[in-house]
Amino acid sequence: MLGQVAASSAPNSPSGSRFFTYEVTGLRQNETNDKNEYPFRKSGSVFIKVPYNRMNEEMRRITRMGGTIVNIHPVNSDS
């Protein structure tokens, strides 16, 4: 699967149960993500599922890794 999940414990609030999917391009291997146990793909898009309360933190992390967010979609709780 192409996706990743940036999970955290979500509080019992309307915003805590909301998730968004980031479509990211341009991720490259560097010293920040060398600590991961898996390599990044060299091309194409990566989809990352992020809870509402971690959106800003995840945007900063993606930028540090050299990625560009090209699209953000809300994830429906129905699906």
N, C-alpha and C positions, 0 to 999 in steps of 0.2 A: 504494500500500500504506500502511496506517496505521502500521506499525511503524517503529521506529528501532532501531539497534544501538549500544550503548555498548561498542565493541570495544577490546580490548587484547591484547597478546601473552600468551597463557596458557602457564604452565609445564607441563611434562610430569608432572602429578600428578593424582590423582583429582578434586580440587576445581578444578583449572585447566580442566578440560574440561566443567564443569557450567555450564549457563546457566539463567536464570530470566526469565520474562516478567512485567513490571509492567504492570498496567492502571491508568492514571492519568487522573483527571478534574480539571477546574478549572485547567488550564494557561492562563496569560494572558501576553500580550506585555508585557514590562517591560525595564528597562535591561540586565538580565543576559542575556536571550535576544534582545535587539535585534541583537546581534552575529552571530546566526545568519543564514544566507543564505535562510532560508525562514520564513514566518509560521506561527504556531500556529493550529490550528482554534479557533474560539470556543466550541464546545460538543462534547459527546460524549467518548468515551474515546480515549486514545492508548495504544498498546501499545509498550513499550520492552523490547528483549531485552538482558539484562545478564549478564556473566560473574560467577561466584560471588565472585571476588576483588575486584570493584568494586561490590558491592551497597550497602555503607554510603555510599560516595562518591556513588553515583547517587541514593540516598534523600535525601541532603542537597541535591543539585542540584535535584531535583524540588521539594523544600520551598521552596527559594529562589525558584523560578519560580512559586510559588503553587499548585502541584498537590497533589492528594491521592491517595495510593496506595490503591486500593480492593481490589486483588487481586494476589497473587503466585502464579505457577504455575511449576513446574519444566518445563524444555524437555527432552523425551526425545531422546536421541542417536539413536534409531532413526528418527525422522521427519525 
